[in-house]
Structures are given as C-alpha cells and as structure tokens.
C-alpha cells in the first residue's frame, strides 16, 4: 500500500483512496480524501503524520519500495527536517 502525507493537513492517506494521483496530474497539492472531498474514506483510521513520527516515516521512504512516497519532501516543506 503506497501512502503519502497530505500537504494540507498532514494526515497519512493511501494514494489510491485520497486522490494523490489526480492532484499530482493537475499539479495541485497532494491532499487526503478528507481535504479533497470533505469526508474521510473510512477504509482505515485517519492518522496524522506526528502519530508515527518523522524518523519512522523517513525509514519507510528509504526502503524505496513505494510504501511512503513523499515524507522527505513534505517534512522539508514544513521545516521538520533540513
């Protein structure tokens, strides 16, 4: 399951459920289902990236298996990492 961090609210969502690819193709911020549609999809519990932590998300991204796709970019954009 490929996941990403919503660029609007920081929620972690699945790329197939949250509209990641639709937004990417339109060159718009990658937002979760709630930010895109106003409602969470309820396929799994809504969780903010801070519940997992920057270090763990960066480890997932470093696996380079597509499980986390934008941790570095997002965390840099909010000043969490240099």
Secondary structure in CASP SS format (residue, H / E / C, confidence):
PFRMAT SS
TARGET T0000
AUTHOR 0000-0000-0000
METHOD secondary structure of the structure
MODEL  1
X C 1.00
X C 1.00
X E 1.00
X E 1.00
X E 1.00
X C 1.00
X C 1.00
X C 1.00
X C 1.00
X C 1.00
X E 1.00
X E 1.00
X E 1.00
X E 1.00
X H 1.00
X H 1.00
X H 1.00
X H 1.00
X C 1.00
X H 1.00
X H 1.00
X H 1.00
X H 1.00
X H 1.00
X H 1.00
X C 1.00
X C 1.00
X C 1.00
X C 1.00
X C 1.00
X C 1.00
X C 1.00
X H 1.00
X H 1.00
X H 1.00
X H 1.00
X H 1.00
X C 1.00
X C 1.00
X C 1.00
X C 1.00
X C 1.00
X C 1.00
X C 1.00
X C 1.00
X C 1.00
X E 1.00
X E 1.00
X H 1.00
X H 1.00
X H 1.00
X C 1.00
X C 1.00
X H 1.00
X H 1.00
X H 1.00
X H 1.00
X H 1.00
X H 1.00
X H 1.00
X H 1.00
X H 1.00
X C 1.00
X C 1.00
X C 1.00
X C 1.00
X C 1.00
X E 1.00
X C 1.00
X C 1.00
X H 1.00
X H 1.00
X H 1.00
X H 1.00
X H 1.00
X H 1.00
X H 1.00
X C 1.00
X C 1.00
X C 1.00
X C 1.00
X C 1.00
END
